[in-house]
Amino acid sequence: MTAPFIMLVDDEADFVETMVKRLGKRNITAIKAFSGEEGLETLKTNMMLDVIVLDVKMPGMDGIEALREIKKTSPLTEVIMLTAHATVESAIDGMKLGAYDYMMKPCDIDMLVGKVTEAAQKKWDHEEKIKDARAKEIMSRYEQ
C-alpha cells in the first residue's frame, strides 16, 4: 500500500513540527501549514494530498471555514479535525460539512496514523470508483 501524503494545519508550531517528524518515522509524508489561509494556499500547489489534519481553533480563518474551502476546491481530500475539549461541537459541525473524523488534542500518534491511513484509503477507493466509471463510460461509446 502506498503511504498517505498529508498536510498538518495548526497554529501551534511546536506541535506541528513534532508531529511531522513522528509521522515521517512512520513513513507518512507530511507537509505543514500554520494557519487556515496558509493551508489553502499550500493545497493549491499540492492537489495530490490524501488527508489534511486540521485544527479547529486557529486565529484568522478557523478550521471550519478552512474545511468549507477545502471541500470546494478538493472534494476528495479527506479532512481529520483536531480539537480541544471546548470545541467538540465545532468538530461535530465539521463532520456535517464533510470531515472524515475528529480527534481530541493532544492526540495519540498511533491513533492518528490509523485514522490517516483509513481516511487515505477512503479517498483512494473513491478515486478508483471514479476511474472505473469513466472507463465504463468510454467503453460504452465504442460498443454502440
N, C-alpha and C positions, 0 to 999 in steps of 0.2 A: 504494500500500500504506500502511496505517496505521502510524504509528510505535509501537513497543512501549512499554508502561508497565511500568517495572521498579522493584525496590527493591534497594538495596545494603545488606547486613547485614555489618558488620565492626567490630571494636572499635578499629581504627586510624583515629581521626577524620580525620587529615590525608589519609590515603589516600581515605577516603570522600568528603570534601569536594572533593578534586581530581577524582576520577572522576565525580562528579555534574556538575561544571562541564564536563568534557571530553565527557561523554555528551550534555549539553544542547546543546553546539555541533554535535552530530551529529543533532539533532532527536529525541533519545530522552529522554522524561520519566522522571527517576529520583528516587525518594524515598529516604530513608535511615533506617537504624536502627543503633545501636551495640552491640547485643547480641542474642543469640538470643531472649531474652524480649521485648525491645522490638520485634523483627521480627515476632513472633507477634501482639503487641498491634496493631501497625500494619496487619498483614494483615487483622485483623477489620474495620477501617474502610476497607479498600482491596481488596475482594474481586475487583475487576476487574484486578488485577495480572496481567501476562502472564508475567513472568520474575522470579525472585529470584536475585540473585548473592550467595552465602552463603559466608562464611569458615568453614573447617573448625574452626580452633583459636581459641576465644574463651573468656574467663573465664566462669564460670557455666555456662549452657546452651551446649554446643558446637554446631557446625554439624550434626553427625549427629543429635543429639537434636532440634534445630530442624527439620531435614528431615523426620523422622518425623512431627512435629506438623503441619507444613505440608501434607504429603501426606494427613493425616487430614482436615483442615479445608478444603483447597482442592486436590483431587487433580489438576486440570487445569493448575494453575500450574506452569510448568517451573522447575527449580532448577539453577543452574550453581554448582558448588562451587569455591571458591578455596582453594588450598593451597600451603604452603611445601614444600620438598623432603622434609622429615622426615615429612610426613603424607600421602604418596601413598596408602598403604594405606587411610587413612580416606576419602580421596576415592573410591577404588575401592569401599569399603563403601557410600558414598553412592550410587554408580551402581546397586548392587544394591538399594538402597532406593527407587530411582525418580528419582534426579537425572538431568538431561538429559546433562550432561557435567561435566568438571572442567578447571580451568586452573591453571597454576602462577603464583605471585606472585613478582615483580611481573609483571603481565600487560600485553601489548601492547594498546593501546586499540583498534586496528583489528581485531585478532583477537577481542577481547571483543565489539565491536559485531557482528561476523559471527556469533559464537555466540549472542548475544542475539537477533539477527534470526532465525536458524534456529530457536531454541527457541520464540520467539513464533509463528512460522509453524506449528510443530508443534501448539501449543496452539490456534491459530485453526482449523487443519484438524480437530482433534478436536471442537471446538465445532460446526463446520459439519456433521460426520457425525452428531452428536447431534441437531442441529436437523432434519436430513433424516430421521433415524429416527423422531423424534417426529411429523413431518409425515406420513410414510407410515402410522404407527400411527393417527393421527387420520383420515386419508383412508380407511383400510381399514374403520373403523367405519361410515362412511357408504355404503360400497359393498356392504354386506351386506344 
